[in-house]
Amino acid sequence: MATILVSGRLDALRQRAEDAGSPFFIAKNGRPLEKQTLHRIVFGSWGDEELVICRTAEECLEIYSHGGQLAVTRIMQSLVEAGAEQINWESSVDKQSESSLADYHKALSSCSTERTAELLLLQMHHGASFWSRLQLGTVSSDELTIARKWARFGQHLVTPWEVVIGGPPNVGKSSLINRLLGYERAIVFDLPGTTRDVVSADSAINGWPVRFSDTAGQRQTCDALETKGISYAIAKLQQADLQILVFDQSLQPDDFTLSLMAEFPEAILLYHKSDLPMNSEWHRINFPSTPLPVSSITGDGIEKVLAEISARLIPVLPPEEVVYPISERQRNLLKQKI
């Protein structure tokens, strides 16, 4: 269902629509739009679209359409032909709300989980006075320090955490990302170099929005196209909030695999294909952290991997009363106070 908000002289709008021959609302009770009782749902039609409307104030109207995007577009077109100005809801919020409240409204419309929505509502409750005081210069240095400390957390209430999966070719990265997502997003084929670009998909772990990216297998190669994909994969790993390096425990490790671990010492390490016997050479390696065994075939270890991702990204939550930035505008305000 779509809701269209109209503000202005409803009688003049109706008259201009009639003069222009544009479709307009016709109520089943026969009364003109501007004469309908306030706060009462009224059934009628707009052209060939049946819908309901409600006057929420003398010059404010809400139109509720169930007809899909095409029907909404036709209604909007007839309103514009009658002289109305079309604006998006973000602009409407900016005009009707203080800047800080507008930031929260926009963030709430973009967040993807119930957990992040709850945290944004808490921020709206605690944050309005903070941002007003910040602009007046009455926020303490301690408050500023705490707000900056949790800025990255606040950013990811709306923007997914970037988790990038790397490792040598043909170790099962695509199968793994499909398991983590719960559906097939990456192409799985038993040939090294099958993934030559970054394949991304959004998910949620414990209520936190996460974007998984499957990269081209990293190895020494003379293939120009594959080399380009590998360079892009390394760059994507460097930009990630969290890296996951995947190794086939049934194969012997090589020097390039060891160099990957050295380049990304904070990565989660996975012994993939744990349903197969382990190559004894892996026992000789001094890992920066203990690899987690996992199998995309059986599903063993998947829950532990998901729990580890969540713990690495959000090891601790901010106290409920702490205010932190959730928008680019708020982050810029904090930077200006340095």
C-alpha positions as CSV (number, residue, x, y, z in Angstrom):
1,M,0.0,0.0,0.0
2,A,1.3,3.5,-0.9
3,T,0.4,6.7,1.0
4,I,0.4,10.0,-0.8
5,L,0.3,13.2,1.4
6,V,-1.2,16.3,-0.1
7,S,-1.0,19.7,1.6
8,G,-2.6,22.9,0.4
9,R,-5.9,24.4,-0.8
10,L,-7.9,21.2,-1.6
11,D,-10.8,23.0,-3.1
12,A,-8.5,24.9,-5.5
13,L,-6.7,21.7,-6.4
14,R,-10.0,20.0,-7.2
15,Q,-11.2,22.9,-9.3
16,R,-8.0,23.0,-11.4
17,A,-8.2,19.2,-12.0
18,E,-11.8,19.6,-13.2
19,D,-10.8,22.5,-15.5
20,A,-7.9,20.5,-16.9
21,G,-10.0,17.4,-17.3
22,S,-7.6,15.4,-15.1
23,P,-8.9,12.5,-13.0
24,F,-9.6,13.4,-9.4
25,F,-11.1,11.9,-6.3
26,I,-14.9,11.1,-6.4
27,A,-16.3,10.0,-3.0
28,K,-19.0,7.4,-2.8
29,N,-20.9,9.7,-0.4
30,G,-21.0,12.4,-3.2
31,R,-19.4,15.1,-1.1
32,P,-16.5,17.1,-2.6
33,L,-13.0,16.4,-1.2
34,E,-12.7,19.6,0.8
35,K,-16.0,19.0,2.5
36,Q,-15.2,15.5,3.9
37,T,-15.2,15.2,7.7
38,L,-11.8,15.5,9.3
39,H,-10.1,12.2,10.4
40,R,-12.7,10.0,8.7
41,I,-11.8,7.4,6.2
42,V,-13.7,7.9,3.0
43,F,-14.1,5.4,0.2
44,G,-14.2,6.5,-3.5
45,S,-12.3,6.4,-6.8
46,W,-9.6,8.2,-8.5
47,G,-10.1,7.6,-12.2
48,D,-10.5,3.9,-12.5
49,E,-8.6,3.3,-9.2
50,E,-10.7,2.5,-6.1
51,L,-9.1,3.8,-2.9
52,V,-9.6,5.6,0.4
53,I,-8.6,9.0,1.6
54,C,-8.6,10.9,4.9
55,R,-8.5,14.6,5.6
56,T,-6.1,14.9,8.5
57,A,-6.4,18.7,8.7
58,E,-8.2,21.6,6.9
59,E,-5.7,21.6,4.1
60,C,-4.0,18.2,4.5
61,L,-5.0,15.0,2.8
62,E,-3.8,11.4,2.9
63,I,-4.5,9.1,-0.1
64,Y,-4.1,5.4,0.4
65,S,-3.7,3.3,-2.8
66,H,-3.5,-0.4,-3.1
67,G,-3.1,-0.4,-6.9
68,G,0.7,-0.7,-7.2
69,Q,3.3,1.7,-8.6
70,L,1.4,2.3,-11.9
71,A,-1.7,3.5,-10.0
72,V,0.3,5.7,-7.7
73,T,2.1,7.2,-10.7
74,R,-1.2,8.0,-12.4
75,I,-2.5,9.7,-9.2
76,M,0.6,11.7,-8.8
77,Q,0.5,12.8,-12.5
78,S,-3.1,14.0,-12.1
79,L,-2.1,16.0,-9.0
80,V,0.8,17.6,-10.8
81,E,-1.5,18.4,-13.8
82,A,-3.8,20.2,-11.3
83,G,-0.9,22.4,-10.2
84,A,0.5,20.4,-7.2
85,E,4.3,20.3,-6.7
86,Q,5.7,16.8,-6.3
87,I,8.4,16.5,-3.6
88,N,10.0,13.3,-2.2
89,W,9.3,12.4,1.4
90,E,12.9,13.2,2.5
91,S,12.5,16.8,1.4
92,S,9.1,16.9,3.2
93,V,10.8,15.7,6.4
94,D,13.6,18.2,6.0
95,K,11.0,21.0,5.8
96,Q,8.8,19.8,8.7
97,S,11.4,18.6,11.2
98,E,14.5,19.9,12.9
99,S,17.7,18.6,11.1
100,S,18.5,16.1,13.8
101,L,15.0,14.6,13.8
102,A,15.1,14.5,10.0
103,D,18.3,12.5,10.2
104,Y,16.6,9.9,12.5
105,H,13.5,9.7,10.3
106,K,15.7,9.0,7.2
107,A,17.8,6.5,9.1
108,L,14.7,4.6,10.3
109,S,13.4,4.4,6.7
110,S,16.7,2.8,5.6
111,C,17.5,0.4,8.4
112,S,16.9,-3.2,7.6
113,T,16.4,-5.0,10.9
114,E,14.2,-4.7,14.0
115,R,17.2,-4.5,16.3
116,T,18.8,-1.5,14.5
117,A,15.4,0.2,14.3
118,E,15.0,-0.1,18.1
119,L,18.5,1.4,18.6
120,L,17.7,4.3,16.2
121,L,14.5,5.0,18.2
122,L,16.6,5.2,21.4
123,Q,19.0,7.6,19.7
124,M,16.1,9.7,18.5
125,H,14.8,9.9,22.1
126,H,18.2,10.7,23.6
127,G,19.9,12.5,20.7
128,A,17.7,15.5,19.8
129,S,18.9,17.7,22.7
130,F,22.5,16.6,22.2
131,W,22.8,17.8,18.6
132,S,21.1,21.1,19.6
133,R,23.6,21.6,22.5
134,L,26.5,20.6,20.2
135,Q,25.6,23.5,17.8
136,L,25.3,25.8,20.8
137,G,28.7,24.7,22.1
138,T,27.4,23.4,25.4
139,V,28.3,19.7,25.0
140,S,31.1,18.6,27.3
141,S,34.4,17.2,26.0
142,D,33.6,13.8,27.6
143,E,30.3,13.6,25.7
144,L,32.2,14.4,22.4
145,T,34.8,11.7,23.1
146,I,32.1,9.1,23.8
147,A,30.1,10.1,20.7
148,R,33.2,9.8,18.5
149,K,34.0,6.4,20.1
150,W,30.7,4.9,18.9
151,A,30.5,6.7,15.5
152,R,31.4,3.6,13.5
153,F,28.7,1.6,15.4
154,G,26.1,4.3,14.6
155,Q,27.1,4.3,10.9
156,H,26.4,0.6,10.6
157,L,22.9,0.9,12.1
158,V,22.0,1.9,8.5
159,T,24.9,0.9,6.4
160,P,25.7,-2.9,6.4
161,W,29.0,-4.1,7.8
162,E,31.3,-5.1,5.0
163,V,32.5,-8.7,5.4
164,V,34.7,-9.9,2.6
165,I,35.7,-13.5,1.9
166,G,39.1,-14.2,0.4
167,G,41.4,-17.1,-0.1
168,P,43.0,-19.3,-2.8
169,P,40.9,-20.5,-5.8
170,N,38.7,-23.5,-5.6
171,V,38.7,-23.7,-1.7
172,G,34.9,-23.3,-1.7
173,K,34.4,-19.6,-1.0
174,S,31.3,-19.4,-3.2
175,S,29.8,-22.5,-1.5
176,L,30.6,-21.0,1.9
177,I,28.9,-17.6,1.2
178,N,25.8,-19.5,-0.1
179,R,25.7,-21.4,3.2
180,L,26.2,-18.2,5.3
181,L,23.4,-16.5,3.3
182,G,21.1,-19.5,3.4
183,Y,20.5,-19.3,-0.4
184,E,22.5,-19.5,-3.6
185,R,23.9,-16.1,-4.6
186,A,27.5,-17.0,-5.8
187,I,28.2,-19.3,-8.7
188,V,29.7,-22.6,-7.6
189,F,31.8,-24.6,-10.2
190,D,34.7,-26.9,-9.7
191,L,37.2,-24.9,-11.6
192,P,39.8,-22.4,-10.2
193,G,39.1,-18.8,-11.2
194,T,35.3,-19.2,-11.6
195,T,34.7,-16.1,-9.6
196,R,36.4,-13.2,-11.4
197,D,34.5,-10.3,-9.9
198,V,33.2,-9.5,-6.4
199,V,29.8,-10.9,-5.8
200,S,27.9,-9.3,-2.9
201,A,24.7,-10.0,-1.0
202,D,23.1,-8.5,2.1
203,S,22.0,-10.5,5.2
204,A,21.7,-10.1,8.9
205,I,23.5,-11.8,11.8
206,N,21.9,-11.4,15.3
207,G,20.0,-8.4,14.0
208,W,23.1,-6.7,12.6
209,P,23.0,-5.8,8.8
210,V,25.9,-7.5,7.0
211,R,27.0,-7.4,3.4
212,F,29.0,-10.5,2.4
213,S,31.3,-10.3,-0.6
214,D,32.7,-13.3,-2.4
215,T,36.0,-12.5,-4.2
216,A,38.1,-13.9,-7.0
217,G,40.5,-16.6,-5.7
218,Q,43.9,-15.2,-4.8
219,R,46.9,-16.9,-6.5
220,Q,49.8,-16.3,-8.8
221,T,48.5,-16.4,-12.4
222,C,49.4,-15.2,-15.9
223,D,45.8,-14.8,-17.0
224,A,45.2,-11.0,-17.5
225,L,41.5,-11.1,-16.7
226,E,42.0,-13.2,-13.6
227,T,44.9,-11.0,-12.4
228,K,42.6,-7.9,-12.6
229,G,40.0,-9.8,-10.6
230,I,42.5,-10.7,-7.9
231,S,43.8,-7.1,-7.6
232,Y,40.2,-6.0,-7.1
233,A,39.7,-8.7,-4.6
234,I,42.8,-7.7,-2.5
235,A,41.6,-4.1,-2.6
236,K,38.1,-5.2,-1.4
237,L,39.7,-7.1,1.4
238,Q,41.7,-4.1,2.5
239,Q,38.6,-1.9,2.6
240,A,36.5,-4.4,4.6
241,D,35.2,-4.1,8.1
242,L,36.1,-7.8,8.6
243,Q,38.0,-10.2,6.4
244,I,37.4,-14.0,6.3
245,L,40.2,-16.1,4.8
246,V,39.2,-19.6,3.6
247,F,41.6,-22.5,3.1
248,D,41.0,-26.0,1.9
249,Q,42.3,-28.1,4.8
250,S,42.6,-31.2,2.6
251,L,45.2,-29.5,0.4
252,Q,48.8,-28.6,1.1
253,P,49.3,-24.9,2.0
254,D,51.4,-22.8,-0.4
255,D,53.4,-19.6,0.0
256,F,50.7,-17.4,-1.5
257,T,48.3,-18.7,1.2
258,L,50.8,-17.8,3.9
259,S,51.3,-14.3,2.5
260,L,47.5,-13.7,2.6
261,M,47.5,-14.5,6.3
262,A,50.5,-12.2,6.9
263,E,48.7,-9.4,5.0
264,F,45.4,-9.8,7.0
265,P,46.4,-10.9,10.5
266,E,43.1,-9.8,12.0
267,A,41.0,-12.0,9.6
268,I,38.8,-14.9,10.7
269,L,40.6,-18.0,9.4
270,L,38.5,-21.0,8.3
271,Y,39.5,-24.6,7.6
272,H,37.0,-25.3,4.9
273,K,35.9,-28.7,3.7
274,S,36.2,-30.1,7.3
275,D,34.3,-33.1,6.1
276,L,37.6,-34.2,4.3
277,P,40.8,-35.5,5.9
278,M,43.2,-32.7,6.9
279,N,46.6,-32.4,5.2
280,S,49.3,-32.7,7.9
281,E,51.2,-29.7,6.6
282,W,48.7,-27.4,8.2
283,H,49.9,-28.5,11.7
284,R,53.3,-26.9,11.0
285,I,51.9,-23.4,10.5
286,N,52.0,-20.7,13.2
287,F,48.6,-19.1,12.7
288,P,47.8,-15.6,14.0
289,S,44.5,-17.0,15.3
290,T,43.1,-20.5,15.5
291,P,41.2,-21.5,12.3
292,L,37.6,-22.6,12.7
293,P,36.7,-25.9,10.9
294,V,33.6,-25.6,8.7
295,S,31.9,-27.6,5.9
296,S,29.6,-26.1,3.3
297,I,28.5,-29.7,2.4
298,T,27.4,-30.8,5.9
299,G,26.8,-27.3,7.5
300,D,29.1,-28.2,10.4
301,G,30.7,-25.1,11.9
302,I,28.4,-22.6,10.1
303,E,26.7,-21.4,13.3
304,K,30.1,-20.9,15.0
305,V,31.3,-18.9,12.0
306,L,28.2,-16.6,12.2
307,A,28.7,-16.2,16.0
308,E,32.4,-15.3,15.4
309,I,31.5,-12.7,12.8
310,S,29.0,-11.1,15.1
311,A,31.4,-11.0,18.0
312,R,34.2,-9.5,15.9
313,L,32.0,-6.8,14.4
314,I,30.2,-5.8,17.6
315,P,32.2,-7.1,20.6
316,V,30.3,-4.8,23.0
317,L,27.2,-2.5,22.8
318,P,27.2,1.1,23.8
319,P,25.2,2.1,26.9
320,E,21.6,2.9,26.1
321,E,21.9,6.6,27.2
322,V,25.0,7.3,25.1
323,V,24.4,9.5,22.0
324,Y,26.4,8.8,18.8
325,P,26.2,9.9,15.2
326,I,23.9,7.9,12.8
327,S,24.2,10.1,9.7
328,E,26.8,11.8,7.6
329,R,25.6,15.2,8.8
330,Q,26.0,14.3,12.4
331,R,29.4,12.8,11.8
332,N,30.5,16.0,10.1
333,L,29.2,18.1,13.1
334,L,31.5,16.0,15.4
335,K,34.5,16.6,13.1
336,Q,33.9,20.3,13.2
337,K,34.2,20.3,17.0
338,I,37.7,18.9,17.0
